[in-house]
Amino acid sequence: MLVERGLGAMNVELVSEAYAIAANYLRRSGAIPDSLVTDEHLLEIVVKLFQNGEFNKIRLANKAILKFEAQSEAKAVA
């Protein structure tokens, strides 16, 4: 799936690991359902952050979590 989004083979592992870290946290916090289905919105956030130059998987996951939570709160208020 990530290769289809234009990421090279070397970068799939990094994005995949960062997504897994962020998704695990968000599932445990109840922000996303506890299922094996990929959360497309979270994946888009991770990919965009990666494309903008974040290559550290822990920072990438943390930034994705913050952005996901901020966008979820904004939707809840609106």
C-alpha positions as CSV (number, residue, x, y, z in Angstrom):
1,M,0.0,0.0,0.0
2,L,2.8,2.5,0.8
3,V,4.6,1.7,-2.4
4,E,1.4,2.7,-4.3
5,R,1.6,6.1,-2.6
6,G,4.9,6.9,-4.2
7,L,7.3,5.9,-1.4
8,G,10.4,4.1,-2.3
9,A,11.2,0.7,-0.9
10,M,13.8,2.0,1.5
11,N,11.2,4.3,3.1
12,V,8.4,1.8,3.5
13,E,9.8,0.3,6.7
14,L,10.3,3.7,8.3
15,V,6.8,4.9,7.5
16,S,5.4,1.6,8.5
17,E,7.1,1.5,11.9
18,A,6.1,5.1,12.7
19,Y,2.5,4.3,11.7
20,A,2.5,1.2,13.9
21,I,3.8,3.2,16.9
22,A,1.3,6.0,16.4
23,A,-1.6,3.6,15.7
24,N,-0.8,1.5,18.8
25,Y,-0.9,4.6,21.0
26,L,-4.1,5.9,19.5
27,R,-5.8,2.5,19.8
28,R,-4.8,2.2,23.5
29,S,-6.1,5.8,24.1
30,G,-9.4,5.0,22.4
31,A,-8.9,7.6,19.6
32,I,-9.2,5.0,16.9
33,P,-11.0,1.7,16.9
34,D,-9.1,-1.4,18.0
35,S,-9.0,-3.2,14.7
36,L,-6.5,-4.4,12.1
37,V,-7.9,-1.9,9.6
38,T,-5.4,0.8,8.6
39,D,-6.6,4.3,9.6
40,E,-6.3,6.2,6.3
41,H,-6.3,9.6,8.0
42,L,-3.4,8.7,10.3
43,L,-1.5,7.1,7.5
44,E,-1.9,10.3,5.4
45,I,-0.5,12.3,8.3
46,V,2.5,10.1,8.7
47,V,3.2,10.1,4.9
48,K,3.0,13.9,4.7
49,L,5.3,14.4,7.7
50,F,7.8,12.0,6.1
51,Q,7.6,13.8,2.8
52,N,8.2,17.1,4.6
53,G,11.5,15.8,5.9
54,E,10.9,13.9,9.2
55,F,13.0,10.8,9.0
56,N,13.2,9.8,12.7
57,K,10.5,7.2,13.3
58,I,9.9,8.2,17.0
59,R,9.6,11.9,16.2
60,L,7.5,11.0,13.1
61,A,5.1,8.9,15.3
62,N,4.9,11.6,18.0
63,K,4.2,14.4,15.5
64,A,1.6,12.3,13.8
65,I,-0.1,11.5,17.1
66,L,-0.2,15.2,18.0
67,K,-1.6,16.3,14.6
68,F,-4.2,13.5,14.6
69,E,-5.4,14.4,18.1
70,A,-5.5,18.1,17.3
71,Q,-7.5,17.5,14.1
72,S,-9.9,15.1,16.0
73,E,-10.5,17.8,18.7
74,A,-11.1,20.4,16.0
75,K,-13.7,18.2,14.4
76,A,-15.4,17.5,17.7
77,V,-15.7,21.2,18.4
78,A,-17.0,22.1,15.0
